[in-house]
């Protein structure tokens, strides 16, 4: 059974600010996340030192972050690559399942 996506309020706000083309790319990458999280274009990997925050690629310049639970991907934020530097300073949210 595929995991579901759960969007944080921060993710939703950041998504709305993205250019339309980047929103479309984000939608495509999130479909990959559900269907095939090992898809090479996602380059999904844990952000070192965060204790559980993962980074995924939208394209060369845009990224998203998430936490991975048993039944869901908890999407934290999406935006330019610099979001990763900010996420590296944060702690996982420890979503309840």
N, CA, C and O atoms as CSV, one atom per row, in Angstrom:
chain,resi,resn,atom,element,x,y,z
A,1,UNK,N,N,0.838,-1.182,0.000
A,1,UNK,CA,C,0.000,0.000,0.000
A,1,UNK,C,C,0.889,1.254,0.000
A,1,UNK,O,O,1.828,1.359,0.789
A,2,UNK,N,N,0.589,2.172,-0.868
A,2,UNK,CA,C,1.373,3.407,-0.984
A,2,UNK,C,C,1.122,4.316,0.222
A,2,UNK,O,O,0.030,4.347,0.789
A,3,UNK,N,N,2.147,5.034,0.580
A,3,UNK,CA,C,2.007,6.009,1.654
A,3,UNK,C,C,1.235,7.213,1.139
A,3,UNK,O,O,1.197,7.469,-0.065
A,4,UNK,N,N,0.627,7.940,2.047
A,4,UNK,CA,C,-0.090,9.153,1.662
A,4,UNK,C,C,0.785,10.367,1.957
A,4,UNK,O,O,1.799,10.266,2.648
A,5,UNK,N,N,0.381,11.498,1.430
A,5,UNK,CA,C,1.080,12.755,1.666
A,5,UNK,C,C,0.284,13.585,2.662
A,5,UNK,O,O,-0.930,13.738,2.530
A,6,UNK,N,N,0.979,14.115,3.655
A,6,UNK,CA,C,0.367,15.034,4.609
A,6,UNK,C,C,1.162,16.331,4.539
A,6,UNK,O,O,2.374,16.343,4.754
A,7,UNK,N,N,0.460,17.427,4.235
A,7,UNK,CA,C,1.098,18.719,4.004
A,7,UNK,C,C,1.030,19.593,5.248
A,7,UNK,O,O,-0.050,19.809,5.798
A,8,UNK,N,N,2.178,20.097,5.694
A,8,UNK,CA,C,2.182,21.062,6.796
A,8,UNK,C,C,1.650,22.396,6.272
A,8,UNK,O,O,1.632,22.638,5.065
A,9,UNK,N,N,1.224,23.244,7.184
A,9,UNK,CA,C,0.759,24.576,6.787
A,9,UNK,C,C,1.896,25.357,6.130
A,9,UNK,O,O,1.670,26.112,5.184
A,10,UNK,N,N,3.107,25.177,6.627
A,10,UNK,CA,C,4.270,25.853,6.036
A,10,UNK,C,C,4.465,25.418,4.593
A,10,UNK,O,O,4.713,26.251,3.721
A,11,UNK,N,N,4.354,24.113,4.333
A,11,UNK,CA,C,4.495,23.610,2.971
A,11,UNK,C,C,3.444,24.247,2.069
A,11,UNK,O,O,3.761,24.706,0.972
A,12,UNK,N,N,2.198,24.277,2.527
A,12,UNK,CA,C,1.107,24.837,1.722
A,12,UNK,C,C,1.364,26.306,1.367
A,12,UNK,O,O,1.159,26.722,0.227
A,13,UNK,N,N,1.814,27.086,2.358
A,13,UNK,CA,C,2.095,28.506,2.116
A,13,UNK,C,C,3.241,28.684,1.129
A,13,UNK,O,O,3.162,29.514,0.223
A,14,UNK,N,N,4.307,27.903,1.305
A,14,UNK,CA,C,5.460,27.997,0.406
A,14,UNK,C,C,5.085,27.582,-1.018
A,14,UNK,O,O,5.523,28.201,-1.988
A,15,UNK,N,N,4.275,26.536,-1.132
A,15,UNK,CA,C,3.849,26.037,-2.444
A,15,UNK,C,C,3.099,27.123,-3.211
A,15,UNK,O,O,3.330,27.316,-4.405
A,16,UNK,N,N,2.210,27.825,-2.530
A,16,UNK,CA,C,1.413,28.872,-3.184
A,16,UNK,C,C,2.278,30.003,-3.738
A,16,UNK,O,O,1.888,30.671,-4.696
A,17,UNK,N,N,3.447,30.219,-3.141
A,17,UNK,CA,C,4.357,31.287,-3.575
A,17,UNK,C,C,5.253,30.876,-4.745
A,17,UNK,O,O,5.914,31.723,-5.345
A,18,UNK,N,N,5.278,29.590,-5.068
A,18,UNK,CA,C,6.138,29.116,-6.155
A,18,UNK,C,C,5.594,29.541,-7.515
A,18,UNK,O,O,4.383,29.683,-7.681
A,19,UNK,N,N,6.481,29.745,-8.486
A,19,UNK,CA,C,6.017,29.978,-9.861
A,19,UNK,C,C,5.199,28.771,-10.337
A,19,UNK,O,O,5.424,27.645,-9.894
A,20,UNK,N,N,4.265,29.016,-11.227
A,20,UNK,CA,C,3.371,27.947,-11.700
A,20,UNK,C,C,4.146,26.749,-12.252
A,20,UNK,O,O,3.787,25.604,-11.978
A,21,UNK,N,N,5.196,26.998,-13.021
A,21,UNK,CA,C,5.980,25.888,-13.593
A,21,UNK,C,C,6.635,25.044,-12.500
A,21,UNK,O,O,6.745,23.825,-12.634
A,22,UNK,N,N,7.062,25.685,-11.433
A,22,UNK,CA,C,7.673,24.950,-10.320
A,22,UNK,C,C,6.605,24.178,-9.548
A,22,UNK,O,O,6.866,23.080,-9.056
A,23,UNK,N,N,5.409,24.745,-9.439
A,23,UNK,CA,C,4.309,24.001,-8.821
A,23,UNK,C,C,4.027,22.724,-9.616
A,23,UNK,O,O,3.820,21.661,-9.031
A,24,UNK,N,N,4.018,22.828,-10.944
A,24,UNK,CA,C,3.782,21.661,-11.789
A,24,UNK,C,C,4.882,20.622,-11.594
A,24,UNK,O,O,4.600,19.427,-11.498
A,25,UNK,N,N,6.124,21.071,-11.536
A,25,UNK,CA,C,7.250,20.147,-11.300
A,25,UNK,C,C,7.128,19.503,-9.915
A,25,UNK,O,O,7.408,18.317,-9.745
A,26,UNK,N,N,6.709,20.299,-8.933
A,26,UNK,CA,C,6.528,19.778,-7.575
A,26,UNK,C,C,5.474,18.690,-7.567
A,26,UNK,O,O,5.670,17.636,-6.961
A,27,UNK,N,N,4.361,18.935,-8.234
A,27,UNK,CA,C,3.292,17.931,-8.317
A,27,UNK,C,C,3.821,16.628,-8.915
A,27,UNK,O,O,3.521,15.541,-8.421
A,28,UNK,N,N,4.604,16.746,-9.976
A,28,UNK,CA,C,5.173,15.561,-10.631
A,28,UNK,C,C,6.098,14.806,-9.680
A,28,UNK,O,O,6.031,13.581,-9.588
A,29,UNK,N,N,6.953,15.530,-8.980
A,29,UNK,CA,C,7.897,14.887,-8.070
A,29,UNK,C,C,7.174,14.239,-6.890
A,29,UNK,O,O,7.600,13.190,-6.406
A,30,UNK,N,N,6.097,14.847,-6.431
A,30,UNK,CA,C,5.339,14.251,-5.325
A,30,UNK,C,C,4.617,12.986,-5.772
A,30,UNK,O,O,4.422,12.070,-4.973
A,31,UNK,N,N,4.218,12.927,-7.039
A,31,UNK,CA,C,3.648,11.679,-7.572
A,31,UNK,C,C,4.719,10.589,-7.580
A,31,UNK,O,O,4.443,9.436,-7.248
A,32,UNK,N,N,5.945,10.961,-7.961
A,32,UNK,CA,C,7.057,10.003,-7.890
A,32,UNK,C,C,7.260,9.533,-6.456
A,32,UNK,O,O,7.473,8.346,-6.214
A,33,UNK,N,N,7.195,10.457,-5.509
A,33,UNK,CA,C,7.403,10.116,-4.107
A,33,UNK,C,C,6.421,9.042,-3.663
A,33,UNK,O,O,6.797,8.107,-2.956
A,34,UNK,N,N,5.178,9.172,-4.070
A,34,UNK,CA,C,4.167,8.178,-3.703
A,34,UNK,C,C,4.383,6.868,-4.449
A,34,UNK,O,O,4.347,5.793,-3.851
A,35,UNK,N,N,4.607,6.959,-5.757
A,35,UNK,CA,C,4.680,5.766,-6.606
A,35,UNK,C,C,6.030,5.062,-6.565
A,35,UNK,O,O,6.094,3.835,-6.629
A,36,UNK,N,N,7.112,5.836,-6.458
A,36,UNK,CA,C,8.449,5.263,-6.534
A,36,UNK,C,C,9.449,6.173,-5.811
A,36,UNK,O,O,10.160,6.946,-6.454
A,37,UNK,N,N,9.507,6.081,-4.473
A,37,UNK,CA,C,10.379,6.986,-3.721
A,37,UNK,C,C,11.863,6.848,-4.049
A,37,UNK,O,O,12.662,7.700,-3.660
A,38,UNK,N,N,12.236,5.797,-4.752
A,38,UNK,CA,C,13.633,5.633,-5.154
A,38,UNK,C,C,13.892,6.168,-6.564
A,38,UNK,O,O,14.971,5.960,-7.118
A,39,UNK,N,N,12.915,6.849,-7.137
A,39,UNK,CA,C,13.093,7.404,-8.483
A,39,UNK,C,C,14.335,8.307,-8.490
A,39,UNK,O,O,14.484,9.153,-7.609
A,40,UNK,N,N,15.220,8.136,-9.468
A,40,UNK,CA,C,16.478,8.888,-9.480
A,40,UNK,C,C,16.311,10.408,-9.472
A,40,UNK,O,O,17.147,11.106,-8.898
A,41,UNK,N,N,15.265,10.933,-10.089
A,41,UNK,CA,C,15.119,12.388,-10.145
A,41,UNK,C,C,14.780,12.993,-8.786
A,41,UNK,O,O,14.990,14.187,-8.574
A,42,UNK,N,N,14.258,12.185,-7.862
A,42,UNK,CA,C,13.950,12.690,-6.519
A,42,UNK,C,C,15.213,12.895,-5.688
A,42,UNK,O,O,15.303,13.825,-4.887
A,43,UNK,N,N,16.181,12.013,-5.893
A,43,UNK,CA,C,17.413,12.048,-5.102
A,43,UNK,C,C,17.079,12.205,-3.610
A,43,UNK,O,O,17.686,13.014,-2.909
A,44,UNK,N,N,16.120,11.431,-3.149
A,44,UNK,CA,C,15.645,11.517,-1.775
A,44,UNK,C,C,16.732,11.037,-0.817
A,44,UNK,O,O,17.229,9.917,-0.936
A,45,UNK,N,N,17.090,11.893,0.128
A,45,UNK,CA,C,18.119,11.533,1.110
A,45,UNK,C,C,17.933,12.345,2.385
A,45,UNK,O,O,17.348,13.428,2.376
A,46,UNK,N,N,18.440,11.800,3.470
A,46,UNK,CA,C,18.314,12.471,4.762
A,46,UNK,C,C,19.280,13.650,4.824
A,46,UNK,O,O,20.397,13.574,4.313
A,47,UNK,N,N,18.847,14.727,5.446
A,47,UNK,CA,C,19.711,15.896,5.644
A,47,UNK,C,C,20.578,15.595,6.865
A,47,UNK,O,O,20.062,15.385,7.963
A,48,UNK,N,N,21.865,15.575,6.673
A,48,UNK,CA,C,22.789,15.227,7.747
A,48,UNK,C,C,22.573,16.098,8.978
A,48,UNK,O,O,22.394,17.312,8.881
A,49,UNK,N,N,22.593,15.449,10.131
A,49,UNK,CA,C,22.511,16.160,11.391
A,49,UNK,C,C,21.117,16.569,11.828
A,49,UNK,O,O,20.966,17.240,12.849
A,50,UNK,N,N,20.086,16.175,11.070
A,50,UNK,CA,C,18.727,16.606,11.425
A,50,UNK,C,C,17.973,15.567,12.250
A,50,UNK,O,O,16.982,15.896,12.902
A,51,UNK,N,N,18.420,14.352,12.228
A,51,UNK,CA,C,17.731,13.324,12.985
A,51,UNK,C,C,16.429,12.862,12.376
A,51,UNK,O,O,15.585,12.305,13.077
A,52,UNK,N,N,16.247,13.079,11.094
A,52,UNK,CA,C,15.052,12.537,10.452
A,52,UNK,C,C,14.355,13.416,9.441
A,52,UNK,O,O,13.227,13.112,9.053
A,53,UNK,N,N,14.981,14.500,8.996
A,53,UNK,CA,C,14.391,15.330,7.945
A,53,UNK,C,C,15.038,14.939,6.622
A,53,UNK,O,O,16.262,14.891,6.501
A,54,UNK,N,N,14.195,14.664,5.637
A,54,UNK,CA,C,14.646,14.222,4.322
A,54,UNK,C,C,14.517,15.351,3.314
A,54,UNK,O,O,13.650,16.217,3.433
A,55,UNK,N,N,15.391,15.327,2.324
A,55,UNK,CA,C,15.380,16.294,1.224
A,55,UNK,C,C,15.074,15.555,-0.069
A,55,UNK,O,O,15.590,14.465,-0.313
A,56,UNK,N,N,14.223,16.167,-0.900
A,56,UNK,CA,C,13.944,15.652,-2.229
A,56,UNK,C,C,14.087,16.772,-3.243
A,56,UNK,O,O,13.870,17.942,-2.929
A,57,UNK,N,N,14.452,16.402,-4.459
A,57,UNK,CA,C,14.667,17.387,-5.516
A,57,UNK,C,C,13.387,17.640,-6.305
A,57,UNK,O,O,12.654,16.713,-6.651
A,58,UNK,N,N,13.140,18.917,-6.580
A,58,UNK,CA,C,12.108,19.313,-7.548
A,58,UNK,C,C,12.801,19.493,-8.899
A,58,UNK,O,O,12.365,18.950,-9.915
A,59,UNK,N,N,13.878,20.260,-8.888
A,59,UNK,CA,C,14.752,20.421,-10.056
A,59,UNK,C,C,16.113,20.873,-9.537
A,59,UNK,O,O,16.421,20.700,-8.358
A,60,UNK,N,N,16.901,21.435,-10.391
A,60,UNK,CA,C,18.255,21.857,-10.015
A,60,UNK,C,C,18.278,22.899,-8.901
A,60,UNK,O,O,19.226,22.953,-8.118
A,61,UNK,N,N,17.246,23.718,-8.833
A,61,UNK,CA,C,17.243,24.854,-7.919
A,61,UNK,C,C,16.227,24.760,-6.777
A,61,UNK,O,O,16.338,25.496,-5.797
A,62,UNK,N,N,15.249,23.874,-6.888
A,62,UNK,CA,C,14.178,23.789,-5.898
A,62,UNK,C,C,14.173,22.427,-5.205
A,62,UNK,O,O,14.490,21.399,-5.805
A,63,UNK,N,N,13.803,22.452,-3.915
A,63,UNK,CA,C,13.792,21.258,-3.084
A,63,UNK,C,C,12.528,21.224,-2.229
A,63,UNK,O,O,11.831,22.225,-2.065
A,64,UNK,N,N,12.260,20.042,-1.696
A,64,UNK,CA,C,11.230,19.908,-0.671
A,64,UNK,C,C,11.831,19.094,0.468
A,64,UNK,O,O,12.794,18.350,0.279
A,65,UNK,N,N,11.245,19.248,1.656
A,65,UNK,CA,C,11.680,18.432,2.773
A,65,UNK,C,C,10.473,17.703,3.349
A,65,UNK,O,O,9.331,18.150,3.244
A,66,UNK,N,N,10.772,16.575,3.956
A,66,UNK,CA,C,9.711,15.769,4.544
A,66,UNK,C,C,10.275,14.916,5.675
A,66,UNK,O,O,11.485,14.777,5.850
A,67,UNK,N,N,9.347,14.357,6.426
A,67,UNK,CA,C,9.660,13.312,7.382
A,67,UNK,C,C,8.908,12.082,6.905
A,67,UNK,O,O,7.818,12.186,6.342
A,68,UNK,N,N,9.488,10.933,7.132
A,68,UNK,CA,C,8.899,9.700,6.626
A,68,UNK,C,C,8.377,8.872,7.792
A,68,UNK,O,O,9.123,8.478,8.689
A,69,UNK,N,N,7.068,8.621,7.750
A,69,UNK,CA,C,6.431,7.780,8.759
A,69,UNK,C,C,6.076,6.428,8.163
A,69,UNK,O,O,6.373,6.156,7.000
A,70,UNK,N,N,5.449,5.598,8.950
A,70,UNK,CA,C,5.064,4.266,8.484
A,70,UNK,C,C,4.024,4.317,7.368
A,70,UNK,O,O,4.064,3.517,6.434
A,71,UNK,N,N,3.089,5.268,7.475
A,71,UNK,CA,C,1.979,5.322,6.524
A,71,UNK,C,C,1.941,6.588,5.681
A,71,UNK,O,O,1.090,6.720,4.800
A,72,UNK,N,N,2.869,7.537,5.945
A,72,UNK,CA,C,2.761,8.826,5.247
A,72,UNK,C,C,4.114,9.517,5.124
A,72,UNK,O,O,5.058,9.256,5.869
A,73,UNK,N,N,4.154,10.412,4.142
A,73,UNK,CA,C,5.240,11.375,4.014
A,73,UNK,C,C,4.691,12.694,4.543
A,73,UNK,O,O,3.681,13.195,4.048
A,74,UNK,N,N,5.347,13.247,5.537
A,74,UNK,CA,C,4.923,14.500,6.148
A,74,UNK,C,C,5.739,15.623,5.527
A,74,UNK,O,O,6.907,15.815,5.865
A,75,UNK,N,N,5.120,16.360,4.620
A,75,UNK,CA,C,5.823,17.393,3.864
A,75,UNK,C,C,5.955,18.661,4.696
A,75,UNK,O,O,4.960,19.202,5.179
A,76,UNK,N,N,7.182,19.131,4.862
A,76,UNK,CA,C,7.493,20.242,5.751
A,76,UNK,C,C,7.544,21.580,5.032
A,76,UNK,O,O,6.880,22.535,5.437
A,77,UNK,N,N,8.347,21.649,3.945
A,77,UNK,CA,C,8.570,22.920,3.255
A,77,UNK,C,C,9.009,22.631,1.815
A,77,UNK,O,O,9.536,21.558,1.518
A,78,UNK,N,N,8.783,23.607,0.929
A,78,UNK,CA,C,9.221,23.515,-0.458
A,78,UNK,C,C,9.711,24.895,-0.873
A,78,UNK,O,O,9.141,25.910,-0.472
A,79,UNK,N,N,10.772,24.929,-1.680
A,79,UNK,CA,C,11.290,26.218,-2.130
A,79,UNK,C,C,12.685,26.111,-2.698
A,79,UNK,O,O,13.164,25.014,-2.986
A,80,UNK,N,N,13.343,27.256,-2.861
A,80,UNK,CA,C,14.696,27.268,-3.411
A,80,UNK,C,C,15.649,26.471,-2.521
A,80,UNK,O,O,15.373,26.232,-1.346
A,81,UNK,N,N,16.759,26.071,-3.102
A,81,UNK,CA,C,17.716,25.211,-2.409
A,81,UNK,C,C,18.092,25.727,-1.019
A,81,UNK,O,O,18.407,24.928,-0.137
A,82,UNK,N,N,18.066,27.029,-0.810
A,82,UNK,CA,C,18.474,27.597,0.483
A,82,UNK,C,C,17.604,27.110,1.646
A,82,UNK,O,O,18.007,27.236,2.803
A,83,UNK,N,N,16.418,26.556,1.362
A,83,UNK,CA,C,15.582,26.039,2.449
A,83,UNK,C,C,16.281,24.911,3.192
A,83,UNK,O,O,16.025,24.686,4.375
A,84,UNK,N,N,17.161,24.205,2.500
A,84,UNK,CA,C,17.858,23.083,3.118
A,84,UNK,C,C,18.759,23.579,4.250
A,84,UNK,O,O,18.863,22.932,5.292
A,85,UNK,N,N,19.404,24.714,4.047
A,85,UNK,CA,C,20.236,25.275,5.105
A,85,UNK,C,C,19.399,25.594,6.344
A,85,UNK,O,O,19.848,25.388,7.471
A,86,UNK,N,N,18.184,26.098,6.131
A,86,UNK,CA,C,17.297,26.404,7.251
A,86,UNK,C,C,16.801,25.122,7.930
A,86,UNK,O,O,16.749,25.041,9.157
A,87,UNK,N,N,16.442,24.132,7.122
A,87,UNK,CA,C,15.944,22.873,7.667
A,87,UNK,C,C,17.024,22.155,8.470
A,87,UNK,O,O,16.720,21.479,9.453
A,88,UNK,N,N,18.293,22.297,8.055
A,88,UNK,CA,C,19.395,21.639,8.757
A,88,UNK,C,C,19.525,22.144,10.190
A,88,UNK,O,O,20.134,21.480,11.029
A,89,UNK,N,N,18.958,23.312,10.475
A,89,UNK,CA,C,19.025,23.892,11.818
A,89,UNK,C,C,17.797,23.544,12.657
A,89,UNK,O,O,17.743,23.855,13.847
A,90,UNK,N,N,16.820,22.900,12.037
A,90,UNK,CA,C,15.561,22.575,12.738
A,90,UNK,C,C,15.550,21.124,13.191
A,90,UNK,O,O,16.348,20.298,12.748
A,91,UNK,N,N,14.633,20.853,14.072
A,91,UNK,CA,C,14.435,19.495,14.568
A,91,UNK,C,C,13.234,18.870,13.849
A,91,UNK,O,O,12.323,19.577,13.419
A,92,UNK,N,N,13.243,17.545,13.726
A,92,UNK,CA,C,12.056,16.888,13.167
A,92,UNK,C,C,10.834,17.201,14.032
A,92,UNK,O,O,10.956,17.444,15.233
A,93,UNK,N,N,9.667,17.191,13.409
A,93,UNK,CA,C,8.425,17.533,14.107
A,93,UNK,C,C,7.837,16.354,14.862
A,93,UNK,O,O,6.998,16.541,15.742
A,94,UNK,N,N,8.260,15.158,14.536
A,94,UNK,CA,C,7.768,13.945,15.203
A,94,UNK,C,C,6.253,13.834,15.080
A,94,UNK,O,O,5.527,13.859,16.074
A,95,UNK,N,N,5.803,13.714,13.859
A,95,UNK,CA,C,4.377,13.564,13.587
A,95,UNK,C,C,3.852,12.299,14.259
A,95,UNK,O,O,4.569,11.304,14.370
A,96,UNK,N,N,2.610,12.343,14.702
A,96,UNK,CA,C,1.985,11.171,15.319
A,96,UNK,C,C,1.278,10.368,14.251
A,96,UNK,O,O,0.596,10.906,13.379
A,97,UNK,N,N,1.461,9.073,14.346
A,97,UNK,CA,C,0.767,8.179,13.381
A,97,UNK,C,C,-0.255,7.348,14.095
A,97,UNK,O,O,-0.940,6.539,13.469
